[in-house]
Amino acid sequence: MLEILRERGHRHEQEFVQHLSDQGLSSITIDGVDITDDAVAQTNDAMAQGADVIIQAALRYNRWSGRADILRRVERPSDLGTWSYEIIDTKLARETKAGSVLQLCLYADLLNQAQGIAPEFIYVVAPWSNFEPQQFRYADYAAYFRKAKSAIEKATLEDAPPAHYPEPKEHCDICRWRERCEAKRREDDHLCLVANISKNQTTELQENGITSASALASMPAPLPWKPQRGSAQSFEKIREQARIQIESRNAGELKFELLPVISETGLCVLPEPSEGDIFFDIESDAFVGEQGIEYLFGYTYRDADGNWNYTADWAFDRDEEKAIFERFIDFVVERRKTYPDLHIYHFAPYETAALKRLMGRYASRENEIDNFLRIELFVDLLAVVRNALRAGVESYSIKKLEPIYGFERQTELSAANLALKSLQAGLELGDIDSISDDDKATVQGYNRDDCASTAALQNWLEAQRQGLIDQSIEVPRPPLKDDQEQEELSERQLAILDLIERLTDDVPVDIEERAPEQQARWLLAVRRHIKWDIRAVCGLEALARLCD
């Protein structure tokens, strides 16, 4: 994963360097990655020479050092002469984070020492921005930077007070200290081990002397203090979650308990099972191109004889992504003719969000998706689980829940994770040929397990529902939604659809391959929610002339 990030970052930086070169700017590259005396000296020499662009500039002062992606010359006097330098950093994130700005502030501080003047601005070049830098005024952030810098210097002294606690962070998955930090948290029975606990809740509990999951599990009710953040009910809910986790830990087995039945939530969301039900899961990579890609549609369903079938539909480019999306929607539409009562089960809201995103991206299957959503064809089993039961798990992911309903995977998760990373490397680096059949088979097996696990979970939830009914507890089904899909389109609607086809006839599916004029016609066609206004203002004839 780190190699993928490093290579993607290198390519983005090189593309920006080429962009600067195309503008006629000369450049000097400081070789290597370490910040050695020689690298710092080369950087200072390049600045003294007044180079237009200095790549991978090595900066150092006292205890601090860094490698800035780009130093670009500006005509602002400094100790160097009539010029000075400003910092441009290339980042893979589409939105610049506070940590990135602080990093650039450090480079600006180091550059100040090297040229005798602080840069007025610091810049970030994000992907898919046509290399237009985001501008930040250094003085606006300098005071906070100095505070953060001072705190870090004090924390890294030999006689510094104990370090901050290793609470989970976004980058833990790629940190070499991950196992050590995880062991420390478990040794301390830290509150972060409690499923669904928030940072605000953790902070308030610690302020009131509750510093472990065990202590939270035995916290008295009602609360002995008035919460400053959130409601008392939210703390009682998290206390009950801690309790069942501690009970599971002490018993050496995963425990669960059903929550009181509440209409229109939990088990009451489960529709009547159908032989036509579909169990659906998408594999995706958010870092392919500007918009990411949904590269595998997997779905499990029963055939006419009641046997389980599994379909895996792959996509490695935009045309294929559009095709697998349309094939899935068309499959559901056709299947509903035989099983009008079917539902599509998935775990977590990603699948429905992806379908809506693809519908908008490709201006395709809009009526079908709208109808599916209106009649509540999709059933998110994570929402059902969260409101139906409490389990002794540290995370309500489907993989953590599987021991409760006895599902065993056929593909080892460790092997699947390696195959997923390898496949995503090929996708993100544009090296599709490097994706092996073995990796595809492993990822496909992983996806198939997800679909089968979703089916097993639905069956288990139905069993729990029946158990409550056997105890004379009423668990109502959700009301049926009227299928209001329009059978026939009006003459005007047909004219609009014909116009959309004419507007988009020669427009590439991939946005990166479209000329500006093609993109303009595409936007006009896909803005489904305003096209009726356009019709009213301009008339169909005017739109037709525009298309022609």
C-alpha positions in Angstrom: 0.0 0.0 0.0 2.8 2.4 0.8 4.5 1.5 -2.5 1.3 2.4 -4.3 1.0 5.7 -2.5 4.7 6.5 -3.1 4.5 5.7 -6.9 1.2 7.7 -7.3 2.7 10.6 -5.5 5.9 10.4 -7.6 3.8 10.4 -10.9 1.7 13.3 -9.8 4.8 15.3 -8.9 6.5 14.4 -12.3 3.4 15.5 -14.2 3.5 18.9 -12.4 7.2 19.2 -13.1 6.5 18.6 -16.8 3.7 21.2 -16.7 6.3 23.7 -15.4 8.8 22.7 -18.0 6.2 23.1 -20.8 5.9 26.8 -19.6 9.6 27.2 -20.4 10.9 27.1 -16.9 14.3 25.5 -16.2 14.7 23.3 -13.2 17.4 21.7 -11.0 16.7 18.4 -9.2 18.3 17.6 -5.9 18.9 13.9 -6.1 18.2 11.4 -3.3 15.7 11.3 -0.5 17.8 11.9 2.6 18.5 15.4 3.9 22.3 15.3 3.9 24.8 18.1 4.1 25.5 17.7 0.4 21.8 17.8 -0.5 21.3 21.0 1.6 24.4 22.6 0.0 23.1 21.8 -3.5 19.8 23.4 -2.7 21.4 26.5 -1.3 23.6 26.7 -4.5 20.6 26.3 -6.8 18.8 29.1 -4.9 21.9 31.4 -5.1 22.0 30.8 -8.9 18.4 31.8 -9.2 17.1 28.7 -10.8 13.5 28.9 -12.0 12.4 25.7 -10.3 14.2 23.5 -7.7 12.8 20.0 -7.3 13.0 18.1 -4.0 14.7 20.9 -2.3 16.5 19.9 0.9 16.0 22.4 3.8 17.4 22.2 7.3 17.8 24.5 10.3 18.6 23.3 13.9 16.5 20.2 14.7 14.2 20.6 11.8 14.6 19.5 8.2 12.4 18.5 5.2 12.3 17.9 1.4 10.0 20.4 -0.4 8.6 19.1 -3.6 9.0 22.4 -5.5 10.7 25.7 -4.9 9.6 28.2 -7.5 11.4 31.5 -8.0 9.4 34.8 -7.6 10.6 38.3 -8.2 10.6 39.4 -4.6 13.9 40.6 -3.0 15.7 38.5 -0.4 19.2 37.8 0.9 19.6 35.9 -2.4 19.2 39.1 -4.5 16.2 40.5 -6.4 14.4 37.1 -6.2 13.3 34.7 -3.6 11.4 31.4 -3.5 7.9 30.1 -2.7 7.0 26.5 -1.9 4.7 24.3 -4.0 3.8 20.8 -2.8 2.0 18.1 -4.8 -0.6 16.2 -2.8 -2.7 13.2 -3.7 -5.7 14.3 -1.5 -8.4 16.1 -3.4 -9.0 18.4 -0.4 -6.0 19.9 1.5 -5.9 18.9 5.1 -4.7 21.0 8.0 -1.7 18.7 8.5 -0.6 19.5 4.9 -0.7 23.2 5.6 1.3 22.8 8.7 3.9 20.8 6.8 4.2 23.6 4.2 4.5 26.1 7.1 7.5 24.2 8.3 9.1 24.3 4.9 8.3 28.0 4.8 10.0 28.5 8.1 13.1 26.6 6.9 13.1 28.6 3.7 13.0 31.8 5.7 16.3 30.8 7.3 17.8 30.0 4.0 16.8 33.1 2.1 16.3 35.7 4.8 12.6 36.2 4.1 9.5 34.2 4.6 7.5 33.3 1.5 4.3 35.3 1.2 2.3 32.2 0.0 2.5 28.5 0.1 0.8 26.3 -2.5 -0.7 22.8 -2.9 -1.3 21.1 -6.2 -4.1 18.5 -5.9 -4.9 15.9 -8.5 -7.4 16.7 -11.3 -6.9 20.4 -10.8 -5.2 21.2 -14.2 -2.2 22.0 -12.1 -3.8 25.1 -10.7 -2.3 25.5 -7.2 -4.4 26.1 -4.1 -2.9 29.3 -2.4 -2.5 29.8 1.3 -1.1 32.9 2.9 1.7 31.9 5.2 1.1 34.7 7.7 -2.5 33.5 8.3 -1.2 30.2 9.7 2.2 31.1 11.1 1.1 31.7 14.7 -0.6 28.3 15.0 2.4 26.7 13.3 4.8 28.2 15.9 2.6 26.9 18.7 2.5 23.4 17.2 6.3 23.5 16.5 7.0 24.5 20.1 4.8 21.7 21.4 6.6 19.1 19.3 10.0 20.4 20.3 9.1 20.1 24.0 7.6 16.6 23.5 10.7 15.3 21.9 13.2 16.4 24.5 14.9 13.7 26.5 13.3 14.8 29.7 9.9 15.4 28.1 6.8 14.2 29.9 5.1 11.0 28.9 3.9 10.9 25.3 0.3 11.1 24.2 -1.7 7.9 24.3 -1.7 5.9 21.1 -5.3 6.2 20.2 -6.4 4.9 16.8 -5.7 7.1 13.8 -6.6 7.0 10.1 -3.0 6.0 9.1 -2.7 3.2 11.7 -3.1 0.6 8.9 0.2 1.6 7.3 2.2 2.4 10.5 5.0 0.1 11.5 4.1 0.6 15.2 0.5 -0.6 14.7 0.9 -3.9 16.6 2.7 -2.3 19.5 0.0 0.4 19.8 -2.8 -2.2 19.5 -1.2 -4.3 22.3 -1.0 -1.2 24.5 -4.6 -0.4 24.0 -5.7 -3.9 24.8 -3.4 -4.1 27.8 -5.1 -0.9 29.2 -8.6 -2.0 28.1 -8.9 1.4 26.4 -12.3 3.0 25.7 -11.5 3.0 22.0 -12.2 -0.7 22.0 -15.9 -0.1 22.5 -17.8 -0.3 19.3 -19.3 2.9 18.0 -17.9 5.1 20.8 -17.1 8.6 19.6 -14.1 10.7 20.4 -16.3 13.2 22.3 -17.7 10.5 24.5 -14.3 9.1 25.2 -13.0 12.5 26.2 -16.0 13.2 28.6 -15.8 9.7 30.1 -12.1 10.2 30.9 -12.7 13.6 32.4 -15.1 11.9 34.8 -12.7 9.2 35.8 -13.9 6.4 33.5 -10.9 5.3 31.5 -11.4 1.7 30.5 -14.1 -0.4 28.8 -14.6 -2.4 32.0 -15.2 0.8 34.0 -17.6 2.0 31.3 -19.5 -1.4 31.5 -20.1 -1.0 35.2 -20.9 2.8 35.1 -23.9 3.5 37.3 -27.3 4.5 35.9 -28.5 7.2 35.8 -25.3 9.0 35.0 -23.7 10.6 38.1 -22.9 13.7 36.0 -24.7 15.9 33.4 -23.1 15.3 30.0 -21.5 18.3 28.4 -21.5 16.7 25.0 -24.4 14.7 23.8 -27.4 13.2 25.7 -27.5 11.0 28.7 -29.2 8.3 26.6 -26.2 8.2 24.2 -23.9 7.5 27.2 -26.2 4.8 28.5 -26.3 3.2 25.0 -22.5 3.1 24.8 -22.4 1.7 28.4 -24.6 -1.2 27.4 -22.4 -1.8 24.4 -19.3 -2.0 26.6 -21.2 -4.3 29.0 -21.9 -7.0 26.4 -18.4 -6.8 25.0 -17.0 -7.4 28.5 -19.5 -10.2 29.0 -18.4 -11.8 25.7 -14.7 -11.4 26.7 -15.2 -13.0 30.1 -17.3 -15.9 28.6 -14.9 -16.6 25.8 -17.7 -16.5 23.3 -19.5 -13.9 21.3 -22.8 -12.9 22.9 -25.7 -10.8 21.6 -29.1 -9.7 22.7 -32.1 -8.5 20.8 -33.3 -4.9 21.5 -36.9 -4.0 22.1 -39.0 -4.1 19.0 -39.8 -0.6 17.6 -42.0 -0.1 14.6 -40.3 0.9 11.3 -36.8 0.1 12.6 -34.6 -2.9 13.3 -36.3 -6.2 12.5 -39.5 -4.3 11.4 -37.6 -3.2 8.3 -37.2 -6.7 7.0 -39.6 -7.3 4.1 -41.2 -10.7 3.3 -38.5 -13.0 1.9 -38.9 -13.8 -1.8 -37.4 -16.6 -3.9 -36.2 -13.8 -6.2 -34.2 -11.9 -3.6 -30.7 -10.7 -4.6 -27.7 -10.3 -2.4 -25.4 -7.6 -3.7 -21.8 -6.4 -3.0 -19.5 -4.0 -4.9 -15.7 -3.8 -4.9 -14.3 -0.4 -5.6 -11.2 1.8 -5.6 -11.7 5.5 -4.8 -8.2 6.4 -6.1 -8.5 5.4 -9.7 -8.8 8.5 -11.8 -10.6 11.5 -10.6 -13.8 9.7 -9.7 -12.7 6.3 -8.6 -14.1 3.1 -10.1 -16.5 0.4 -9.2 -14.5 -2.5 -10.6 -16.6 -5.5 -9.5 -20.3 -6.1 -9.2 -21.1 -9.3 -7.4 -24.5 -10.7 -6.7 -26.0 -14.0 -5.5 -29.5 -15.2 -6.2 -31.5 -18.4 -6.6 -32.3 -19.8 -10.1 -35.7 -21.3 -11.1 -34.7 -24.6 -9.5 -33.8 -23.0 -6.2 -30.1 -23.4 -6.6 -27.7 -20.6 -5.7 -26.0 -18.7 -8.6 -23.3 -16.1 -8.3 -22.5 -13.4 -11.0 -19.2 -11.5 -11.0 -19.0 -8.6 -13.5 -15.7 -6.9 -13.8 -14.8 -3.4 -15.1 -11.3 -1.9 -15.6 -12.2 1.2 -17.5 -15.2 3.6 -17.8 -16.9 1.8 -20.7 -16.8 -1.4 -18.8 -18.0 0.3 -15.6 -21.0 1.7 -17.4 -21.7 -1.7 -18.9 -21.7 -3.6 -15.6 -23.9 -1.0 -14.0 -26.4 -1.3 -16.8 -26.3 -5.1 -16.9 -27.1 -5.3 -13.2 -30.0 -2.9 -13.4 -31.3 -4.7 -16.5 -31.0 -8.0 -14.6 -33.0 -6.7 -11.7 -35.7 -5.3 -14.0 -36.0 -8.5 -15.9 -36.0 -10.6 -12.7 -38.8 -8.5 -11.2 -41.1 -9.7 -14.0 -40.9 -13.2 -12.5 -40.5 -12.1 -8.9 -42.2 -8.8 -8.4 -41.8 -9.1 -4.6 -37.9 -9.4 -4.7 -35.6 -7.1 -2.7 -31.9 -6.4 -3.1 -30.0 -7.0 0.2 -26.6 -5.3 0.9 -24.6 -4.5 4.0 -23.9 -0.8 4.7 -25.1 2.1 2.4 -22.2 2.0 -0.1 -24.0 0.0 -2.8 -27.0 2.3 -3.1 -24.7 5.4 -3.0 -22.6 3.9 -5.8 -25.6 3.1 -8.0 -27.0 6.6 -7.7 -23.5 8.0 -8.5 -23.2 5.8 -11.6 -26.7 6.7 -12.7 -25.7 10.4 -12.6 -22.2 9.8 -14.1 -23.6 8.0 -17.1 -27.1 9.5 -17.4 -28.3 5.9 -17.6 -31.1 3.9 -16.0 -32.5 6.9 -14.2 -36.1 5.9 -14.2 -35.2 2.4 -13.0 -33.0 3.6 -10.1 -35.6 6.2 -9.1 -38.3 3.5 -9.1 -36.1 1.1 -7.1 -35.5 3.7 -4.4 -39.2 4.8 -4.3 -40.5 1.3 -3.7 -37.6 0.6 -1.2 -36.2 -2.3 -3.2 -32.8 -2.0 -1.4 -32.5 -3.4 2.2 -29.4 -2.3 4.2 -28.8 -5.1 6.7 -26.3 -3.0 8.7 -29.1 -0.6 9.5 -31.3 -3.6 10.5 -28.6 -5.0 12.8 -27.7 -1.8 14.5 -31.4 -1.2 15.5 -32.3 -4.8 16.2 -29.5 -6.2 18.4 -26.5 -5.5 20.5 -23.5 -7.7 20.1 -20.2 -8.2 21.9 -18.1 -7.0 18.9 -15.6 -4.2 18.7 -17.0 -3.3 15.2 -20.3 -3.9 13.5 -18.6 -4.9 10.3 -20.1 -8.0 8.6 -16.9 -9.9 9.2 -17.0 -9.3 12.9 -20.6 -10.3 13.1 -20.2 -13.6 11.1 -19.4 -15.8 14.2 -22.9 -14.9 15.6 -24.7 -16.4 12.6 -22.2 -19.2 11.9 -20.9 -18.1 8.5 -17.5 -19.4 7.5 -15.6 -17.9 4.6 -14.1 -19.9 1.8 -11.4 -17.3 1.0 -8.9 -16.5 3.7 -9.1 -12.8 4.6 -5.3 -12.4 4.7 -5.0 -13.8 1.2 -7.9 -11.6 0.1 -6.3 -8.4 1.5 -3.1 -9.1 -0.4 -4.9 -9.8 -3.6 -7.0 -6.6 -3.2 -3.9 -4.5 -2.7 -2.2 -6.1 -5.7 -5.2 -5.6 -7.9 -5.7 -2.0 -6.7 -2.0 -1.3 -7.5 -2.6 -2.3 -11.1 -5.7 -0.1 -11.3 -4.3 3.0 -9.6 -1.0 2.9 -11.5 -2.7 2.2 -14.8 -1.0 -1.2 -15.2 -4.0 -3.4 -15.9 -1.8 -6.1 -17.5 -0.1 -6.6 -14.1 -3.4 -7.9 -12.6 -3.0 -11.6 -12.4 -5.8 -14.2 -12.9 -4.9 -15.6 -9.4 -5.5 -12.2 -7.8 -8.8 -11.7 -9.7 -9.9 -15.2 -8.6 -9.1 -14.4 -5.0 -10.9 -11.1 -5.0 -13.8 -12.7 -6.7 -13.9 -15.4 -4.0 -13.8 -12.6 -1.4 -16.7 -10.8 -3.1 -18.7 -14.1 -3.4 -18.2 -14.7 0.4 -19.5 -11.2 1.1 -22.7 -11.9 -1.0 -23.1 -15.3 0.6 -22.6 -13.8 4.1 -25.2 -11.2 3.4 -27.7 -13.9 2.5 -26.8 -15.9 5.6 -27.3 -12.8 7.8 -30.7 -12.1 6.3 -31.7 -15.7 6.9 -30.5 -15.5 10.5 -32.3 -12.2 11.1 -35.5 -13.8 9.8 -35.0 -16.6 12.4 -34.6 -14.1 15.2 -37.8 -12.4 14.0 -39.6 -15.6 14.1 -38.3 -16.4 17.5 -39.9 -13.2 18.8 -43.2 -13.9 17.1 -43.2 -17.4 18.7 -43.0 -15.5 22.0 -46.2 -13.6 21.0 -44.2 -10.4 20.3 -45.5 -8.5 17.3 -42.9 -7.7 14.7 -44.7 -6.0 11.8 -43.3 -6.1 8.2 -42.8 -2.7 6.4 -45.8 -1.7 4.4 -45.6 -2.5 0.7 -44.8 0.4 -1.6 -46.9 0.9 -4.7 -44.8 0.3 -7.9 -45.4 3.5 -9.7 -43.0 2.8 -12.6 -44.4 4.6 -15.6 -45.4 2.1 -18.3 -45.4 4.5 -21.2 -43.6 7.8 -21.9 -45.4 10.8 -23.2 -44.6 12.1 -26.7 -42.8 15.1 -25.1 -40.7 12.8 -22.9 -39.8 10.6 -25.8 -38.6 13.8 -27.7 -36.5 14.7 -24.7 -34.9 11.2 -24.6 -34.2 11.4 -28.3 -32.6 14.8 -27.8 -30.4 13.4 -25.0 -29.2 10.6 -27.3 -28.4 13.2 -30.0 -26.5 15.4 -27.5 -24.4 12.5 -26.2 -24.0 10.4 -29.3 -20.3 11.0 -29.9 -19.3 11.9 -26.3 -16.8 9.5 -24.8 -17.9 7.7 -21.6 -14.6 8.7 -19.8 -14.7 12.3 -18.8 -11.0 12.6 -19.2 -11.3 11.8 -22.9 -13.9 14.5 -23.7 -13.2 17.8 -25.4 -14.7 20.9 -23.8 -17.5 21.1 -26.3 -18.4 17.4 -25.7 -18.4 17.9 -21.9 -20.7 20.9 -22.3 -23.2 18.8 -24.3 -22.9 16.0 -21.8 -23.7 18.3 -18.9 -26.7 19.6 -20.8 -28.0 16.1 -21.3 -27.4 14.7 -17.8 -28.8 17.5 -15.8 -32.0 15.5 -15.5 -33.5 17.7 -12.8 -33.2 20.9 -14.8 -33.8 19.7 -18.3 -37.6 20.4 -18.0 -36.8 24.0 -17.1 -34.5 24.3 -20.1 -37.4 23.0 -22.2 -39.7 25.6 -20.8 -37.4 28.5 -21.4 -35.8 27.5 -24.7 -38.3 25.1 -26.2 -37.4 21.8 -27.8 -36.8 23.4 -31.1 -34.0 25.6 -29.7 -32.4 22.6 -28.0 -32.5 20.7 -31.2 -30.8 23.6 -33.0 -28.2 23.6 -30.3 -27.6 19.9 -30.7 -27.4 20.2 -34.5 
